[in-house]
């Protein structure tokens, strides 16, 4: 056995922990009670005794109809919330008929180019009964408005709609790359969306500040917490600078974290993030409403931990990661399909992933007591250490002028790249064991079923966009897009003219182009 063990973040693990390791630990202050500041033990007094977390399986591929079918399949199998993935052209502000969309339409998510596509996506879904999460950033405001427009056609008001748009553009510059505009005008779109939701869709979470993609890019758990919360600070500061009231928008902030394999560090990470965010909101921003201090979060199991070799092993990884998220107090959870290192999840894999959550929720017994690991010498020491190290990173980002300035100077990017390189080298050297990859590998394995992609779907989607552009009132669209451009040049909230343009059947790509004309396009140094 190894004498020197560390967590994935490099925190040294002792052989045994005892009271002396928590000397000076003030439990009433550091832990409190569930549902109370500093929320270390969870954001609800009874947590899962009241109701289980939202089981929100991520889905999206091909056409709107195909994804609608998968949504209905998941709901029929007990899913309690929708979660939509969009293809790269949709994320980057291109219609399916654009030259840059070629070969990518419907590949990693559903293609949505217009209100017609959104109608097909949501057909027959009970939007007043389920909450919907949309993983979309640069074009988040456009997808939100398309969703609202279709819901209004079905007779619903904005106040009846519940859900989340990711709308976290800063992490795109750090880790993911699906940005369109430069950071500062992009932040304006974010804060305009905050204001719009506060006025028009009060039960909608206007942002999901995402550590998930930061972790997928190779960060440690500590970096995931630090860079995510630093981005959160930047959004709060931008909203306050735009004149928004903290008590109006802060309660609708939500977060999105990853769950990786280092079981106890992941649990500690979630607890530390809650406590650190509550402290930031109260001490830095003067929040007095407990809802403005709560870190409510969705979790997804770690896509980058899945292996194409021996993919059945991923079932075990996903179960352990999901259990860590539940013991860490998540509000919502997506469990990956075991076959996602090979392609989109098949129906069988998606069903098994959902059943994994259901077994944890209904059979494991871990939901009976709130924060059952509280008071564990090991877990409390890890929670303290993750928080302390994340706090140091946030202080460094503050010294560099805040998250936007730090991103422009590539500080978080370089830290993540270094962590990813170190992790990869540890696997190469055999210091980090990946079962079925660098230890216990099989010479040959059976070929698993892989989700099929029909290339005809792309041609069909292109034709739909062309037909729409030929059949609408072109003058009305031009006028509405002109109003959007004018609003972008001024200080008006751009979501109102954007909604008018989308109602007139302007496409997502045309809306993005109208903003590109004013904001420009971001090219990293």
N, C-alpha and C positions, 0 to 999 in steps of 0.2 A: 504493500500500500504506500501511497505517496505521503510523505511527512508534511509537505507544504502544499496546502490546498487553498484555492481562491475561488470566489464567485466569478461569473462572466465579466463583472466590472472590475475585477482585481482586488476585491475586498478579501482580506485573509480570513479563513475559516478556522476557528480553534477546534480542537478535538472535543471539548465539552464546554458548556457555558453554565454559569451559576450566578448567584446573587451579586457576587463581587463585580461581575461584568456590567451590572446596571447600578453601580454605586452612584448615588445622587440623582437617580431617575425618579422624577416626580410624576407618578402615574396619573393623579387627578388632572394635572396640567397637560401632560404629554398625550394622554389617552382621552380623558373625558368620558362622556357617555355616548353611545351611538345616537346619531341624529343631532349632536350638539358640537359646538366649536371645541377643538380644532378638527373634528370629523375624522380623526385617525381611525375610529372604529366603524365608520360608515356614515352615509348621509341620511339614513332613515332609522328611527328608533327601533323598529322591529325587523328591518331588512327583509329577508326572504320568508319570514313567517307571515308577513302581510301579503306578499305575492312574489312569485319568482321573477327573476330578471327577464327582460324582453329577449326572446329567442329570435334573432334577426339574421337569417341566413342571406348572405350576399349572392346576388344573381344578376346576370345580364349577358346577353350574347345575341348576335344576329339581328333580326328584325324586332320591332316592338311586339309583334304578335307572338314570336317565339319566347320572348322574355315574359310576356303576360301569362303564357301557358305555364312556365316554370314557377312564377309567383303563385298561381292557383294550385299547382302541385304541392308547393311547400306549405301553403296555408291549410290545405286539406290534410297534411301530415302533422299539423300541430304547431307550425311556426306562428309566432305572435306579433311579428312586425316585418315590414318589407325593407329590403336593402338593395339599392340598385347600382349596378356597375355600368359605366358608359364607355363606349369605344374611344380610341385615341382621337379621331377627328372631332368628335363631340367635345372632348376635354380641351382640345386645342383651338376650338372655334372655327372649324371647317365643316361645310356641308358634305354630304356623301358624294356629290358630283364634282367636288374640287379635286384638282390634279394631285394635291398633297395627301388626299384621303385614300388614294389608290392602294389596294392591298391591305388596308387596315379597317375597312368598314365592317362593323359587327364582330371584330376579332376578339378583343379583350373586354367587351361590354356591348351594350345595346347601342344601335345607331339612332340618335334623335336629332333630326334636322329642323323640325317644325312642330307647330301645334297639332297638325294631323298625326304625326308620329306619337306625340304624347297622348292623344286620344286613344290610339291603338294600345299603347303600353298600359293604360289605366282602365281599359274597358272591363266593366263588370266587377271591379275591385271595390270593397267597402271602405272608401277613403275616410268616412266619418267614424270608422270603428278601428282601423289599424293606423299605427304611426309608420311613417316612411322615411328611411334614411337614403340620401343620395350622395354618393362619393363623387363630388364634382367641385372644382376649385376656380379656375380662371373664368369659366362660364357658369358659375354657381347661381348668380342672380338670374340669368336667362332660364335655367332649368327650373328654378323655384317659381318663376312667374308662369312658365308653361304649365307646371303642376297646378298652380292656383287657378289659372284660366280654365283648365279642364274640370277642376272640382266645382268651379262656379257654374259651368255649363250643366253639371249634374245636380245643381241646386244647393250647393254648400257655400257657406261663408268662410272667409279667412279665419275667423275665430274658431271654427270647428276643426280645422286641420292641425294635425300633430305630426311632428317629424323633425328631421335635421338635415341641413345641407352642410357638407364639410366646409367649404368656403374658407379654407385655411391656405392662403396663397404663400405665406412666408416659407412654409416647409417645402413648397415646390422648388424654391430657389436653393434650398439646403439639400434636398434629398431625392426629389422625384422628377422634376423637369417639365411638368405640364403647365407652364406659365405662358402667358401671351404678352402682357404689358409689363413695363418696368415696375419695381416694387412700390414706389410711392403712389402713382395713380391706381395701382391694384389695391392699395390700402384704402383708397377712397371708395372703391367699389364695395369693399368689405363693410366699411362704416355706413355707407348708404343702405346696404342690406340690413344692418342692425336697426337703423332708424325705420326702414320700411316694415320690418317684421314687428317691431314694437307697436307700430300704429295699425298695421293691417292683419298681422298673423300672430297674435300675442302668445299662442301656445306652441309656436314653432321655435326650435333651437336654431339660431341664426348663424352659428358656427360650431364646428367640431374641431377643436384645436388638436392637431394630430401628431402624436409621437409614433404612430404605427409605422409610417413610411421612413421616419428617421431611424427607427430600429431596423427596418428592412434594408436600409442602405448600409448597415454595418455598425451602428452605434452600440455602446454599452447600455445597460439598464439605467445607469446614473445619467449618462448623456441624454437618453430618451426623456427622462424627467426634466432635466435642466433646460434643454433646448426647447422642449414643448412649452414649459411654463414661461420661459423668457419670451417666446412668441406670444403667449397669452398676455403678458405684461404689455407688449407692443400694441396689441389690439385694444386693450383697455385704454392705454394712453391716447391712441388715435381716435377712439370713440369720444373720449372726454374732450380732446382738442376740437372735435367736430361739433361740440355743444350738446352731446347726448348726456342724459342723466344716468349716473352709475346704477341707481336702483331700478332704472327702466330696462337696461340691456344686460347687466351682469347676471341676473338670475337665469337668462336664457343662453349663457355660454355653456358649452359642453366640451368634452374632451374624448380623445380616441387613442387608446394605447394598445400595444402589442403584448402578447403573452408568449414567452419563450420557454426553454426547457429547464432553466435553473430555478427549480420549483420554489424554494424559500426566498430567493432574491426577488423573484417576480411578485410574490405576495407582499414582501416588504416594500417593493417599489410602489405598488398601488397605495399602500397605507401612507408612505412618506409623501407621495404626490398630493394626497388629500390634505395632509397637515400643512405642507409647505404652501399650497395655494391659499388655504384659509388664512394663514399668517400674512401672506403677501396682500391679499385683498383687504384685510382689516388694518394692518400696520402701514402699508404703503399707500393704499387708496382710501382709507377711512370708511370702508363699508360697515354699515350697521345692521343691514338686513341679513339674517343668516343665509337666505337663499342666494345672496350675492357672494357668499364665501364658500359655498359648497362646490366641490369638484365632482361633477356627475360625469361618468364616462362609459363609453362603449369599448369593448375589447374584441380583438380578433386574434385568433391563434396565429402563430408565426409562420407565414408563408415561406420565408427563407430557410426555415428549419426542415422543410419537407424534402425528402430525397426521392430521386427517380429510381435509385437502386432499392430493391426490396420495399416497394411502396406500401405494402401492408403494415410495415413498422410505423408508418405515419399515423395509423389509427391510435396507437399507443401514445405517440407524441401529442397528438391533438387532445386526447383525453386528459393527460397530465396538465397541459397548458390551460385547458378549460377549467379544470379543478382549481388551479392557481388563481385564475381570474375570479372565480366564485368565492374562494376563501379570501381574496383581496377586496371583495365588495363591489364588483362591477354592477352597473345598472342594465347592461345590454351586452349580448354576446353573439359572435359569429364563430362557428367552428369550421375549419377548412375541410374540404374533401381530401381523402387520402391520396387521390390521383392528381392533385393540382400541380405537382412537379412535372407532370406529363402533358397537361392540357386543362381545359375547362372541366369542372367536375361533372361527371355523369349523374343521371338521376339517382342511381343506386348509391353513389358516393355521397351525394347531397343528403339523401335520406339518412344514411348511417351517421353523418356528421350531426344532423339534427337530433337523431336518437341518442347520440352521446350526451348532448345537453340534457335531454329528457331523463336519461338514467341518472345523471348527477343530481338533477333537481328533485326527482321523485323516489330514488332508490338508495342514494348514498348516505343520507342522514346528515350531510354537512350543512343543510339549510336550517336546521332546527335552532341553532344558537347564533347570535350575532357575533361576528369576529371571534370565532372559537379559538384562534391562536393567540389572542391578546394575552400578555403576561408571560409568554414563552421567552425565556432568556435569549435564545438564539434569534427569534423573530424580532424582538424589540431591539436587540443590538444591531441587527441588519437594517431595520427601519431607521434607526438613528443615524447609521453610517451613510445610507443612501441619501437621506435628507441633507446631511452635512456636506457631502461631496457635491450634490446638486446645487446647494446654496453657494458653494465656492464658484462653480461655473457661472451661475446667474450674476454674481458679483463681478466676475471678469467681463461678462457681456455688458453690464452696466458701465464699467470703466471704459469700454470701447464705444460707448454712445448708444447702447440699446441694440435690440435684435436686428433692426433693419440695417443699421450701420455695420454691425458685426457680420451680417450676411454679405453685404456689399464688399467687405474686406476679406470674405471667405474664411472667417474664423471657425464657425461650426462645421463647415464643409471639410476643412482640413483635419479637424479633430475626429470627425466620423471616418474619414478616409484612413487615418492612422489606426483607429480601433478596428476597422474592417480588415486591414492588412495584417494586424497582429493576430486576429482571430483565424484568418485563413492560414497563416504560417503555423499556428498551433495545431491546426488540423493536419497540415502537411507533415509536421514532425511527429504526429501521433500523440501529442500532449493533450489534445482535446479529442475524445473518442466520439465518432459518429458511427453508430451501429449499422452495419451493412455497407459502409463506405470505406472507412480506413481500419475497421476491425470487424470480424465476423462476416466478411464479404462472401457472396456466393459466386461460383464460376458462371452459372447461368440461372436465369429466373424466367418464369412464364411471362409471356407478353400480355400486359393488362389491356383491358378495353380502354380506348381513348375517345373522348367526346368528338364527334364529327363536325366539321365546319363545311357548310355548303357554299361553294364559291358563287353560286347563282344568286345568293342573297344580296351580294354587293351590287350586282347589276340591277336587281329589282329595286334596291334602295335608291340608286342613282336615278332610275326612271321616275320614281315617286317624286323626288325633289324637282326634276325637270318639269313634270306634269303640274306640280303645284305652282311653280313660277310662271307657267304658261296660262294658268286658269284664274289667277287672282287679279285684283284691281291694282295694276302696277303703279298708277299715279298715287293711290292712297298709301301704298308701301313706301314710295319715295318720300312722300311728305312726312310720314311717321318717322322714317329713319333720319330725315333732316332735323326733326325736332329732337331726336335723341342726340345727334351730334352737337346741336346747339346747347343742350343741357350739359353735355360733357365739357364743352368749352367754358361754361359758366360754373355756378355753384349749386344749381338745382339738384335734388336727388334724382339720379338717372333712372331709377327703377320705374318711375311713373311713366315717362315717355317710352321706356323700353317695353313696358306692358302693352301700351297702345300699339306699338309697332308689331309685337308678336300676335296681338289680337287681329291685326290686319293681314296676318299670314306672312310677315317677314320671317326669314329663316334665321336659325342660330348663327350661321356663318355671316349673314348680312349684318346682324346686330354686332357681332364681333368686329367686322370690318368698319362699321361706323365708329366704334370706339378706338380701333387701331388708328384711324385717321387723326384722332385727337391725342391719344395717349402714346402712340408709337409702339414699337415692339422691342422686347428685352433681348439683348444679346450679352451673355455673360462674358466677363473679361477673360 
